[in-house]
Amino acid sequence: MEIQIISFGKISEFIAHQKIEISDIRNTDELKAYLETSFPLLSNMKYKLSLNKDIVQENMAILNQDTIGIMPPFSGG
């Protein structure tokens, strides 16, 4: 399965936008564990994932050609 990774803010300094091929990863919890293993700096940061432009609030299924955003904390007003 191929997914696109888009990173923002400080996270983009060590995770470049890319398409990656993954297998055995079926949901956002498994992807988060994979990313933190592949990019150890990420495991020490607070961040949010988005799946196809929707913020992930709970574990969600990942499908082929999905787009995952990795974002540092943000606030708005």
N, C-alpha and C positions, 0 to 999 in steps of 0.2 A: 504494500500500500504506500502511496506517495502523498505526503502532506507538505504544505508550505508553512514555513516559520517566518514570522515578522516580529522583530524586536524593537523596543522603544527605549528612549532615555539612556541611562547608564548601561542597561542590559545590552544595548546594541554595540557597546564597546567590545564585548567579548562573544556575542552571538550575532553573527551576520545574518541578514535575510537569506534564506536558502530553501531549497526544496530538498527534503530528505526522504529516504526510503526506510520505512519501518515495518517490522513484522512482530507479531506477538504483543502488540500494543493496541488495545481495543477501546480504551477510554482515557479521559483526561487525568485520572489519578495515576494510571500506569505511565502516561506520557510525562507527567511531572517527575516521577521517580527516575525515568530515563534521562530527562534533561538535567536533573540535579547530579546524576552520576556522570554524564557526559561533560557538563560544565560546572565543576565544583564551586565556583564563585556564586552561582545561582542559589546553592543550598543555604548560603548565609544571608540571603536577601529576602525581603518581603516583596512579593510580586503577585500579579493577577494574570490569569490566562483568559483569552477570549477564543471562542470557537465560531468561526464565520461571522465575526463582528459582534457577537453577543458575549457579554461577560459571563464567565463560568462561575456559578454560585454553588453548584454541586457536581458530583461526578457525571460526565456526559459521554456518550458513545462518540468515537471518532471514525469517520468513514474516509474512503479513498478520495483524494483531491480536496480535503478540508483545508482551511487556513486557520492556523493557530497564531494568535498574538501573545506576546510575553511583555507585560507592562509593569513598570515600577509603580509604587503607590502614587496616587494623584488625588487632588481634591478640586472641588469646583464651588462656585457660589452662585 
